[in-house]
Amino acid sequence: MSTVDVERNQEYNATEDLDRLVGEMQEVEWAGKLRREALAYFSKKGWPTREEEEWRRTDVSSYDFSDYSLTCAPEEGAPPAVEVPEESAGVVRFESGRCVGLGLSEELSGRGVYFGSLQHLLGTGRSAPEAERVHQKVEKAWRAGFARADNRFQAWNLAGFTHGVVLHIPSGVRIEEPIYIDFYESGDQRVSIPRVAMILEQGAEATVVQAIRGAEEGEVIYNESVDIHVGQNAHLRYLTMQNLNLDASFFGFGSGSIAKDGSLQHYICSFGGMLAKNRFDCTLDGEGSLVRLNGLYFPYEDQHMDLRTVQHHRAPHAESRTYYKGAQRDEAHSVYQGLIEVAHEAVQTDAFLENKNIILNDGARADSIPTLNIETDDVQCSHGSSTGKIDRTQLFYLKARGYPPAEAEEMLLQGFFEDIIHHAPERLQDELRGLIRARVLAAYESDDDSEDE
């Protein structure tokens, strides 16, 4: 079969699979209509190529997406209720696309907070009456996100999403404890397509922690979309940690809009996936809005990680800061692309982005591409980027004080990442430090095995 025939076969199977899924879904009318619009976009749009600037360093041409199955497990009634863990306000858990547990404190339910499974919300005749008021807001957020879609993965998600979660917080409700969202993926040659929507009305506050983990083996394509709306004087702190296995592939596209005097603190920690592509676009729509984007990534072996952030300034007197840090080991390759974009009317913008990388051996690679696009003069905008090796003087000092080489390197890397890790909730901080430690020890154990041979 020729290359052209293979591409046509992939195109046909992927579109056919989505068309079948869309036809099977029993959902509210507006959701079905949006799926059809996304399917039409998907059908005419090709997979991203390296001719496109954003994808120039990330190649997906080797994927045969028709090899992966896309299935949806219908939810029968409301998701199983689970007890809310201590020091948390709510929790939802998914296993391979199925919601296996959901809990929200009674106090928050009584104050009008909606936290629920996406399937249950959209299912015709199955949504709780009090959830109906959330539909219009979710539809508006999705339509805004779809209007900005510029690649096939985003259309794939909207046409074929099978599960996910919606959080809606009414005006004035402030949630002190974190809300946890857990996705666990297993299986082989399958596609997982979740959507997450978080909508905070005026004066609302919340912290959301999302974890994406997987079985030790199994080829899964994980294609996620996250839509965030932060209302006037509302404040959201959102941290997501991705640690799928090295057989998996991760594609994540998120967007956030921040209204007047609102703030968004967004943290991404990327460890998993043989290929991981993540982009987050934030739009500062309101005067006095504030955004903090922080990232931590540590690829090893022959992982490829591509992370992109975009700070869209649309209103005056707004402030944004992006700070991403990475370490690269073995044959790993990381790409960070950052853009500050300031519209003509966004006077007195204060924006900055910085990317720092530590390359731990000669075979690893880090690309850093910060960019500015400024359409007005009355701004303070700048960027910085640095890539180097671990400080050998500090390493020698620690070894001279009796620290084993692995422990000495771990201490330096923990210190390098600590200013990002300490922003995470305490129960996640230990996991992040443990993942960094495991990556360091794996390298030294590999060296020991090679010497034994």
VOGU-3710 file (C-alpha; in Angstrom, 3 decimals, decimal comma):
1> mstvdvernq> 0,000/0,000/0,000  1,391/3,421/-0,934  1,965/6,225/1,597  -0,965/8,122/0,124  -3,204/5,063/0,529  -2,127/4,667/4,163  -2,950/8,324/4,877  -6,359/7,970/3,232  -7,049/4,824/5,257  -6,144/6,600/8,511
11> eynatedldr> -8,328/9,534/7,531  -11,289/7,312/6,731  -11,066/5,183/9,862  -10,621/8,126/12,239  -13,543/10,057/10,758  -15,727/6,957/10,641  -14,936/6,168/14,273  -15,913/9,666/15,374  -19,061/9,688/13,251  -20,158/6,432/14,862
21> lvgemqevew> -19,494/7,781/18,361  -21,350/11,049/17,737  -24,342/9,105/16,455  -24,429/6,882/19,542  -24,290/9,632/22,172  -27,547/10,407/23,979  -27,009/14,015/24,948  -28,671/17,383/25,144  -29,188/18,974/21,733  -26,537/21,682/21,965
31> agklrreala> -23,792/19,163/22,811  -24,656/17,013/19,809  -24,634/20,057/17,544  -21,214/21,105/18,797  -19,873/17,607/18,218  -21,101/17,703/14,608  -19,471/21,079/14,005  -16,192/19,775/15,427  -16,465/16,605/13,335  -16,835/18,708/10,175
41> yfskkgwptr> -13,698/20,636/11,136  -11,873/17,395/11,920  -12,824/15,876/8,551  -11,367/18,741/6,515  -8,324/19,431/8,701  -5,148/17,354/8,393  -2,934/16,259/11,256  -0,347/18,897/12,232  2,881/18,827/10,222  6,355/20,176/10,838
51> eeeewrrtdv> 5,677/22,896/8,292  3,598/24,627/10,995  5,698/26,746/13,346  4,227/25,381/16,579  4,801/21,789/15,422  8,161/22,280/13,717  10,007/20,416/16,476  7,306/17,811/17,213  6,562/15,185/14,584  3,319/13,145/14,720
61> ssydfsdysl> 3,535/11,793/11,154  4,584/8,320/12,357  1,293/7,763/14,225  -1,303/5,471/12,693  -4,270/6,807/14,630  -6,576/4,232/13,058  -4,841/1,572/15,195  -6,392/3,036/18,354  -9,964/2,370/19,418  -12,299/5,080/20,690
71> tcapeegapp> -15,070/3,760/22,925  -17,467/5,254/25,433  -18,808/3,461/28,498  -22,266/4,928/29,260  -22,963/5,930/32,842  -26,072/4,416/34,353  -27,502/7,069/36,624  -25,394/9,273/38,844  -21,718/8,356/39,439  -20,999/6,307/42,580
81> avevpeesag> -20,768/8,534/45,636  -17,521/8,413/47,615  -16,487/9,932/50,902  -14,656/13,242/50,584  -11,087/12,785/51,906  -9,837/14,874/54,805  -8,490/18,318/53,952  -10,325/18,391/50,633  -13,613/19,851/49,442  -14,409/17,336/46,727
91> vvrfesgrcv> -13,026/14,487/44,638  -13,811/12,756/41,366  -12,065/9,649/40,030  -12,013/8,181/36,528  -10,645/4,822/35,438  -10,163/4,338/31,706  -12,933/6,766/30,847  -15,481/5,701/33,456  -16,356/7,775/36,511  -15,863/5,426/39,471
101> glglseelsg> -16,428/7,879/42,291  -17,520/11,415/43,013  -17,929/13,354/46,222  -18,555/16,961/47,239  -18,973/18,321/50,732  -22,601/18,813/51,756  -21,891/22,431/52,681  -20,768/23,277/49,135  -23,666/21,418/47,553  -25,983/23,465/49,723
111> rgvyfgslqh> -24,340/26,670/48,536  -25,015/25,878/44,897  -21,640/24,499/43,818  -21,950/22,047/40,930  -19,235/19,398/40,651  -20,150/16,480/38,466  -19,439/14,015/35,708  -19,666/15,477/32,215  -21,584/12,457/30,925  -24,175/12,810/33,653
121> llgtgrsape> -24,521/16,552/33,060  -25,069/16,221/29,310  -27,127/13,025/29,244  -30,672/13,738/28,119  -33,210/13,069/30,822  -30,541/12,184/33,358  -29,201/15,555/34,486  -30,172/16,742/37,928  -32,604/19,687/37,723  -30,200/21,974/39,580
131> aervhqkvek> -27,522/21,267/36,934  -29,550/22,743/34,086  -28,356/26,252/34,925  -24,790/25,117/34,226  -25,492/24,029/30,635  -25,536/27,516/29,126  -22,251/28,473/30,756  -20,497/25,283/29,640  -21,783/25,682/26,086  -20,552/29,283/25,972
141> awragfarad> -17,089/28,275/27,211  -16,823/25,438/24,698  -17,935/27,559/21,780  -15,368/30,204/22,676  -12,674/27,544/22,844  -13,717/25,954/19,567  -13,610/29,357/17,848  -9,897/29,497/18,721  -9,127/25,898/17,684  -6,318/25,685/15,161
151> nrfqawnlag> -5,417/21,990/14,949  -7,019/18,611/14,473  -6,400/17,363/18,001  -8,671/20,059/19,406  -11,449/19,146/16,969  -10,885/15,468/17,770  -11,458/16,227/21,421  -14,663/18,223/20,989  -16,154/15,760/18,512  -15,142/12,641/20,407
161> fthgvvlhip> -14,911/13,427/24,124  -16,157/10,477/26,144  -15,916/11,692/29,747  -14,818/14,532/31,962  -15,881/16,829/34,771  -17,547/20,199/35,263  -16,981/22,509/38,218  -19,239/25,556/38,554  -18,896/27,861/41,571  -21,588/30,522/42,081
171> sgvrieepiy> -20,870/34,141/42,933  -19,258/34,776/46,288  -18,539/31,134/47,183  -15,011/30,655/48,465  -13,722/27,108/48,815  -10,866/26,788/51,287  -9,803/23,160/50,737  -8,637/21,760/47,364  -10,868/19,847/44,955  -9,185/16,775/43,440
181> idfyesgdqr> -9,650/15,337/39,937  -7,969/11,986/39,257  -7,680/10,282/35,864  -6,239/6,776/35,699  -5,604/5,206/32,282  -5,038/1,552/31,449  -5,475/-0,750/28,459  -3,730/-0,919/25,108  -4,266/0,696/21,687  -7,023/2,918/23,012
191> vsiprvamil> -7,869/6,619/22,927  -8,930/8,551/26,027  -10,635/11,897/25,359  -11,651/13,815/28,502  -12,836/17,407/28,887  -12,578/19,539/32,015  -14,568/22,747/32,500  -14,127/25,107/35,453  -16,343/28,186/35,749  -15,992/30,606/38,665
201> eqgaeatvvq> -18,555/33,366/38,954  -17,918/36,799/40,446  -16,020/36,702/43,746  -15,640/32,902/43,792  -12,416/31,196/44,886  -11,102/27,623/44,564  -8,048/25,393/44,340  -8,196/22,424/41,948  -5,583/19,662/41,765  -5,673/17,274/38,818
211> airgaeegev> -3,580/14,120/38,478  -3,226/12,028/35,316  -1,645/8,653/35,933  -1,567/5,309/34,152  -0,744/1,629/34,285  2,916/0,686/33,884  2,327/-0,586/30,340  -0,145/-0,033/27,516  -0,297/2,309/24,539  -2,870/4,983/25,257
221> iynesvdihv> -3,399/8,248/23,405  -4,653/10,785/25,913  -6,182/13,880/24,277  -7,430/16,370/26,852  -9,141/19,749/26,740  -9,395/22,141/29,712  -11,655/25,216/29,622  -11,401/27,786/32,426  -13,443/30,927/33,048  -12,547/33,151/35,997
231> gqnahlrylt> -15,171/35,817/36,651  -14,797/39,321/38,020  -12,778/39,377/41,242  -12,717/35,553/41,232  -9,567/33,550/41,924  -8,593/30,048/40,769  -5,486/28,071/41,635  -5,165/25,058/39,302  -2,391/22,470/39,336  -2,190/19,497/36,981
241> mqnlnldasf> 0,345/16,659/37,168  0,788/14,205/34,269  2,663/10,919/34,774  1,474/8,420/32,166  3,719/5,493/31,224  6,358/5,677/28,507  4,177/3,776/26,024  1,528/6,497/26,159  1,156/9,751/24,228  -0,254/12,908/25,763
251> fgfgsgsiak> -1,920/15,829/23,975  -3,360/18,585/26,135  -4,903/21,890/25,077  -6,171/24,328/27,678  -7,574/27,838/27,611  -8,458/30,335/30,295  -10,260/33,674/30,320  -9,854/36,051/33,253  -12,282/38,904/33,896  -11,761/42,239/35,678
261> dgslqhyics> -9,674/41,940/38,870  -9,728/38,145/38,601  -6,683/35,897/38,916  -5,541/32,505/37,666  -2,565/30,581/39,016  -1,849/27,659/36,692  0,784/24,985/37,327  1,701/22,076/35,082  4,041/19,238/36,078  4,934/16,941/33,165
271> fggmlaknrf> 6,708/13,615/33,625  4,969/10,977/31,501  4,383/9,947/27,907  6,867/9,017/25,220  5,511/12,089/23,433  3,825/14,843/25,426  2,433/17,973/23,796  0,794/20,560/26,037  -0,439/24,077/25,297  -2,171/26,561/27,563
281> dctldgegsl> -3,592/29,847/26,270  -4,733/32,447/28,788  -6,602/35,603/27,851  -6,619/38,543/30,236  -9,979/40,014/29,262  -10,542/42,342/32,205  -8,752/45,378/33,562  -6,616/44,511/36,556  -6,599/40,768/35,835  -3,633/38,654/36,943
291> vrlnglyfpy> -2,146/35,393/35,627  0,665/33,176/36,897  1,747/30,259/34,678  4,277/27,865/36,176  5,661/24,651/34,707  7,924/21,798/35,777  9,045/19,078/33,374  11,647/16,310/33,520  11,899/14,047/30,446  14,335/11,141/30,413
301> edqhmdlrtv> 15,237/8,098/28,276  14,005/9,149/24,799  10,943/11,141/25,837  9,881/14,151/23,794  8,063/16,972/25,612  6,679/20,050/23,870  5,141/22,754/26,071  3,680/26,059/24,912  2,170/28,982/26,812  0,409/32,047/25,420
311> qhhraphaes> -0,342/35,204/27,412  -3,008/37,174/25,504  -3,414/40,686/26,948  -6,699/42,243/25,841  -7,351/44,756/28,643  -5,355/47,559/30,307  -3,549/47,387/33,640  -3,256/43,591/33,582  -0,291/41,511/34,733  1,000/38,081/33,709
321> rtyykgaqrd> 4,026/36,011/34,663  5,176/32,713/33,139  7,941/30,660/34,746  8,800/27,204/33,341  11,668/24,990/34,472  12,920/21,720/33,004  15,630/19,100/33,366  16,594/16,718/30,559  18,399/13,385/30,815  19,549/10,553/28,534
331> eahsvyqgli> 18,287/11,101/24,951  15,335/13,236/25,985  14,284/16,347/24,075  12,197/19,188/25,483  10,696/22,141/23,663  9,326/25,220/25,379  7,554/27,892/23,332  6,271/31,006/25,098  4,401/33,961/23,636  3,362/37,283/25,146
341> evaheavqtd> 0,796/38,956/22,928  -0,434/42,472/23,765  -3,328/44,113/21,929  -3,340/47,814/21,043  -5,877/48,662/23,769  -4,000/46,769/26,510  -2,019/49,759/27,756  0,107/49,543/30,909  0,443/45,804/30,537  3,051/44,199/32,801
351> aflenkniil> 4,129/40,817/31,397  7,159/38,561/31,713  8,070/34,992/30,780  11,134/32,971/31,707  12,331/29,473/30,872  15,235/27,681/32,573  16,688/24,286/31,698  19,341/21,986/33,133  20,787/19,425/30,711  22,183/16,497/32,669
361> ndgaradsip> 24,226/14,753/29,942  25,482/15,310/26,408  22,735/13,306/24,682  19,854/15,392/26,030  18,475/18,518/24,358  16,385/21,553/25,298  14,905/24,099/22,878  13,629/27,379/24,318  11,718/29,851/22,134  10,322/32,907/23,969
371> tlnietddvq> 8,492/35,453/21,771  6,895/38,891/22,122  4,146/40,382/19,943  3,411/43,902/21,192  0,979/46,301/19,491  1,253/49,253/21,870  4,089/51,253/23,450  2,837/51,834/26,983  3,848/48,412/28,389  6,476/46,592/30,428
381> cshgsstgki> 7,113/43,277/28,659  10,227/41,109/28,593  11,401/37,521/28,508  14,374/35,431/29,553  15,779/32,015/28,764  18,751/30,034/30,056  19,990/26,518/29,363  23,040/25,000/31,019  24,498/22,021/32,802  24,423/21,176/36,480
391> drtqlfylka> 26,924/23,163/38,549  29,947/20,858/38,884  31,409/22,975/41,693  28,302/22,469/43,820  28,267/18,773/42,919  31,913/18,401/43,942  31,258/20,241/47,212  28,438/17,856/48,176  30,465/14,761/47,232  33,379/16,063/49,275
401> rgyppaeaee> 31,035/16,286/52,256  30,229/12,581/51,932  27,058/12,622/49,836  26,822/9,785/47,258  26,741/11,053/43,623  23,042/10,247/43,114  22,026/11,952/46,344  24,167/14,993/45,585  22,608/15,419/42,139  19,137/14,898/43,555
411> mllqgffedi> 19,672/17,629/46,151  20,691/20,115/43,463  17,725/19,250/41,247  15,276/19,416/44,139  16,640/22,876/44,904  16,311/23,877/41,248  12,619/22,902/41,146  11,643/23,822/44,708  10,339/27,314/43,947  7,671/25,677/41,777
421> ihhaperlqd> 7,014/22,578/43,907  6,269/24,538/47,081  3,213/26,116/45,402  1,541/22,693/45,161  -0,738/21,352/47,924  1,298/19,500/50,524  -0,057/16,044/49,645  1,178/16,506/46,046  4,539/18,041/46,937  5,861/14,732/48,257
431> elrglirarv> 4,794/12,946/45,070  6,561/15,499/42,863  9,766/15,265/44,900  9,508/11,471/44,716  9,215/11,549/40,920  12,326/13,727/40,649  14,201/11,404/42,985  13,153/8,341/40,970  14,427/9,897/37,718  17,815/10,617/39,271
441> laayesddds> 18,162/7,158/40,818  17,079/5,448/37,572  20,028/6,992/35,747  22,558/5,855/38,343  21,041/2,376/38,547  21,305/2,121/34,775  24,982/3,082/34,944  25,578/0,414/37,620  23,890/-2,238/35,476  26,064/-1,292/32,483
451> ede> 29,236/-1,621/34,593  28,122/-5,063/35,848  27,684/-6,281/32,292
//
